[in-house]
Amino acid sequence: MFKKLFAQYLFPVVTALTLMLALPAQAETTEQGKILVLGDSLSSGYNFSPDKTWVALLDKKLSEENINYKVINSSISGDTTTQGLQRLPKLLEVHQPDVVIIELGGNDGIRGIPPKSIKNNLDKLVKMSKQSGAEVLLLGLRIFPNYGQRYADAFFNNYQKIADSNEVALVPFFLENVGGKDELMQDDGIHPNEKAQPILLDNVWPKVQEVLKSE
């Protein structure tokens, strides 16, 4: 009699409760990580579709490699490091990313902002991201020596100094194998074209893998 009652009534209830208790653990193990890209027109898709950017290609590659992360592209054309500092606190609060990729500074350099000011802002961006609990990947940039070679060198060296002092990953020159090549650049000579985007991803991908392994 008891066995019959257990089979008819109690067993389904016990089974349902067991499944319910197991669900939170399952959800926790499959939670998707987040990579936030804080950048400017080099990452937002300047004069071509945003779904063709290196950032979109990164999101696609993560999916193809069965790496459970999604990419949030918070890049705005024309953004400076100062504007990035204004935007980052809210982005960290809303998205709570596991990784922050910082691609900023180029617009500061075009405006001739002192390298020390750029360095201070980038340093704050890195520290703010780390304090939120995120890993950081910094993308280094070069600029034309319009303000003199000394300025251009100081600008470029900022990225290595910040990466070293904060112990974060660095792509020394984000536009490696792209910058200066007419077939990969738009007419302004500043922005990579759509054809260059897979190469930019190749420049970033090894460091992304490195950062994700440290997560």
C-alpha positions as CSV (number, residue, x, y, z in Angstrom):
1,M,0.0,0.0,0.0
2,F,2.7,2.5,1.0
3,K,4.8,1.6,-2.0
4,K,1.8,2.2,-4.3
5,L,1.1,5.6,-2.6
6,F,4.8,6.6,-2.9
7,A,4.8,5.7,-6.6
8,Q,1.6,7.6,-7.4
9,Y,1.9,10.7,-5.3
10,L,5.1,11.1,-3.3
11,F,7.7,10.2,-6.0
12,P,6.6,12.8,-8.5
13,V,6.7,15.5,-5.7
14,V,10.2,14.4,-4.6
15,T,11.4,14.4,-8.2
16,A,10.1,17.8,-8.8
17,L,11.7,19.2,-5.7
18,T,15.0,17.6,-6.6
19,L,14.9,19.2,-10.1
20,M,14.0,22.6,-8.6
21,L,16.9,22.5,-6.2
22,A,19.3,21.6,-9.0
23,L,18.3,24.4,-11.3
24,P,20.2,27.3,-9.5
25,A,23.4,25.3,-9.7
26,Q,22.9,24.6,-13.3
27,A,22.2,28.2,-14.1
28,E,25.3,29.3,-12.2
29,T,27.5,27.0,-14.3
30,T,26.2,28.2,-17.6
31,E,26.2,32.0,-16.8
32,Q,27.7,33.9,-19.7
33,G,30.7,36.1,-19.1
34,K,30.8,39.7,-20.4
35,I,33.5,41.6,-22.3
36,L,33.1,45.3,-22.4
37,V,34.9,47.2,-25.2
38,L,35.3,50.9,-24.3
39,G,36.6,52.6,-27.5
40,D,36.2,55.2,-30.2
41,S,35.7,55.1,-34.0
42,L,38.4,52.5,-34.4
43,S,36.1,50.1,-32.7
44,S,32.6,51.5,-33.4
45,G,32.5,51.0,-37.2
46,Y,33.4,54.2,-38.9
47,N,31.8,54.4,-42.4
48,F,30.8,50.7,-42.4
49,S,28.3,48.5,-40.6
50,P,28.9,47.9,-36.9
51,D,28.4,44.2,-37.4
52,K,31.6,44.1,-39.5
53,T,33.9,45.6,-36.8
54,W,36.7,43.7,-35.2
55,V,34.5,43.8,-32.0
56,A,31.6,42.0,-33.8
57,L,34.1,39.5,-35.2
58,L,35.4,38.9,-31.7
59,D,31.9,38.1,-30.5
60,K,31.5,35.7,-33.4
61,K,34.8,34.0,-32.8
62,L,34.1,33.5,-29.1
63,S,30.8,31.7,-30.1
64,E,32.6,29.6,-32.8
65,E,35.2,28.6,-30.2
66,N,32.5,27.7,-27.7
67,I,33.8,30.2,-25.2
68,N,30.9,31.4,-23.1
69,Y,31.4,35.1,-23.3
70,K,29.5,37.9,-25.0
71,V,30.9,41.2,-26.2
72,I,29.3,44.5,-25.4
73,N,30.5,47.2,-27.7
74,S,30.4,50.6,-26.0
75,S,32.6,52.5,-28.5
76,I,31.6,55.9,-29.7
77,S,33.2,57.8,-32.6
78,G,35.1,60.8,-31.4
79,D,35.4,59.7,-27.8
80,T,38.4,60.9,-25.8
81,T,39.8,59.4,-22.6
82,T,38.0,62.2,-20.7
83,Q,34.7,61.1,-22.2
84,G,35.5,57.5,-21.5
85,L,36.0,58.4,-17.9
86,Q,32.6,60.0,-17.8
87,R,30.9,57.0,-19.3
88,L,32.7,54.1,-17.7
89,P,31.2,54.2,-14.1
90,K,27.7,53.7,-15.5
91,L,28.8,51.0,-17.9
92,L,30.5,49.0,-15.1
93,E,27.4,49.4,-12.9
94,V,25.0,48.3,-15.7
95,H,26.9,45.5,-17.4
96,Q,29.2,44.2,-14.6
97,P,31.8,43.0,-17.1
98,D,34.3,40.3,-16.4
99,V,36.8,41.9,-18.9
100,V,37.2,45.5,-20.0
101,I,39.1,46.2,-23.3
102,I,40.2,49.8,-23.4
103,E,40.8,51.3,-26.9
104,L,41.1,55.1,-26.3
105,G,43.6,57.9,-26.6
106,G,43.7,58.5,-30.4
107,N,41.3,61.4,-30.4
108,D,43.3,62.9,-27.5
109,G,46.4,62.7,-29.6
110,I,44.8,64.3,-32.6
111,R,43.8,67.2,-30.4
112,G,47.3,67.6,-29.1
113,I,46.4,66.9,-25.5
114,P,49.5,66.6,-23.3
115,P,50.7,63.0,-23.1
116,K,50.8,63.2,-19.3
117,S,47.1,64.1,-19.2
118,I,46.3,61.2,-21.6
119,K,48.3,58.9,-19.4
120,N,46.5,60.0,-16.2
121,N,43.1,59.4,-17.8
122,L,44.1,56.0,-19.2
123,D,45.5,55.1,-15.8
124,K,42.2,56.0,-14.1
125,L,40.2,54.0,-16.7
126,V,42.4,50.9,-16.0
127,K,42.2,51.3,-12.2
128,M,38.4,51.9,-12.2
129,S,37.9,48.7,-14.3
130,K,40.1,46.7,-12.0
131,Q,38.4,48.0,-8.9
132,S,35.1,46.7,-10.3
133,G,36.6,43.2,-10.4
134,A,37.2,43.1,-14.1
135,E,40.3,41.9,-16.0
136,V,41.7,44.6,-18.3
137,L,43.2,44.5,-21.8
138,L,44.7,47.8,-23.0
139,L,45.1,48.5,-26.7
140,G,48.1,50.6,-27.6
141,L,48.0,53.2,-30.3
142,R,50.4,55.4,-32.3
143,I,49.9,58.8,-33.9
144,F,51.4,60.7,-36.7
145,P,54.3,63.1,-35.5
146,N,52.2,66.2,-36.3
147,Y,53.2,67.6,-32.9
148,G,56.8,66.4,-33.2
149,Q,58.4,63.0,-32.8
150,R,58.9,63.6,-29.1
151,Y,55.2,64.0,-28.6
152,A,54.4,60.9,-30.7
153,D,56.9,58.8,-28.7
154,A,55.6,59.9,-25.4
155,F,52.1,59.2,-26.5
156,F,53.0,55.6,-27.6
157,N,55.1,54.9,-24.5
158,N,52.1,55.8,-22.3
159,Y,50.4,52.5,-23.0
160,Q,53.4,50.3,-22.0
161,K,53.9,52.3,-18.8
162,I,50.3,52.0,-17.8
163,A,50.2,48.3,-18.5
164,D,53.3,47.7,-16.5
165,S,52.3,49.8,-13.5
166,N,48.9,48.2,-13.3
167,E,49.9,44.7,-14.3
168,V,47.4,44.4,-17.1
169,A,47.6,42.8,-20.5
170,L,48.6,45.0,-23.5
171,V,48.4,44.9,-27.2
172,P,51.4,47.2,-27.9
173,F,50.1,48.5,-31.3
174,F,46.5,47.8,-32.0
175,L,46.9,48.8,-35.7
176,E,49.9,46.5,-36.4
177,N,49.9,45.3,-40.0
178,V,47.1,47.8,-40.8
179,G,48.3,51.4,-40.2
180,G,50.0,53.0,-43.2
181,K,48.7,50.4,-45.7
182,D,46.5,52.2,-48.2
183,E,44.5,49.1,-49.1
184,L,43.5,48.7,-45.4
185,M,42.8,52.3,-44.6
186,Q,40.1,54.7,-45.4
187,D,40.8,57.8,-47.5
188,D,41.5,59.9,-44.3
189,G,44.5,57.7,-43.5
190,I,43.3,57.4,-39.9
191,H,40.5,54.8,-39.9
192,P,40.9,51.2,-40.9
193,N,38.4,50.0,-43.5
194,E,36.2,47.0,-43.4
195,K,38.8,44.8,-45.0
196,A,41.2,45.5,-42.1
197,Q,38.8,44.3,-39.4
198,P,39.9,40.6,-39.4
199,I,43.5,41.7,-39.1
200,L,42.6,43.9,-36.1
201,L,40.9,40.8,-34.5
202,D,44.1,38.8,-35.1
203,N,46.1,41.5,-33.3
204,V,43.8,41.3,-30.3
205,W,42.8,37.6,-30.1
206,P,45.9,36.2,-28.5
207,K,45.7,38.7,-25.6
208,V,42.0,38.1,-25.2
209,Q,42.7,34.4,-24.8
210,E,45.4,35.2,-22.3
211,V,43.1,37.4,-20.3
212,L,40.2,34.8,-20.3
213,K,42.6,32.1,-19.1
214,S,43.4,34.2,-16.0
215,E,39.7,34.7,-15.2
